[in-house]
Amino acid sequence: MVGEQDERGYVTALTLQKTGRQEVELVLDCTGFRGLIINEVPAPMPHVAEMQVSESSLL
């Protein structure tokens, strides 16, 4: 597997053995401890503050 990244470091495409190049918008690495994608294509991790959608929580 080969990954392509844009100028910000975000993954934009993956080249797979069976299906060739696939453009992607979202990549979920579900390979457990092997981390087949994240270890091959290191991407920047967003800061928690960037993901905050609300300043309060519902209980």
C-alpha positions in Angstrom: 0.0 0.0 0.0 1.2 3.5 -0.9 -0.3 6.7 0.4 -0.4 10.1 -1.2 -0.6 13.3 0.9 -1.4 16.9 0.2 0.8 19.9 1.2 -0.8 19.8 4.7 0.0 16.1 5.2 -3.5 14.8 4.9 -4.0 11.5 3.1 -5.7 12.1 -0.3 -5.3 8.7 -2.0 -4.2 5.1 -1.3 -2.7 2.8 -3.9 -3.8 -0.8 -3.1 -2.5 -4.1 -4.5 -5.9 -5.4 -5.8 -7.7 -2.2 -6.8 -5.0 0.3 -7.6 -5.2 4.0 -6.8 -8.2 5.1 -4.8 -8.9 8.7 -3.9 -10.1 9.1 -0.3 -11.7 11.7 1.9 -11.7 9.8 5.2 -9.3 7.0 6.2 -10.1 4.7 9.2 -7.3 2.3 10.1 -9.1 -0.7 11.6 -6.0 -3.0 11.5 -5.5 -2.9 15.3 -1.9 -2.9 16.6 -0.5 -3.6 13.1 -1.6 -0.1 12.1 -1.1 -0.9 8.4 -2.2 2.6 7.2 -1.1 4.9 10.0 2.4 3.4 10.2 2.9 3.7 6.4 1.3 7.1 5.9 1.8 9.3 9.0 -0.9 12.0 9.0 -1.2 15.0 11.3 -3.4 14.4 14.3 -5.9 17.3 14.9 -5.8 19.0 18.3 -8.8 18.2 20.5 -9.8 21.9 20.5 -10.3 21.7 16.7 -12.9 19.0 17.1 -15.0 20.6 19.8 -18.5 21.1 18.6 -20.1 22.4 21.8 -19.0 24.2 24.9 -21.5 22.2 27.1 -22.5 18.7 27.5 -25.9 17.0 28.0 -26.4 14.8 31.0 
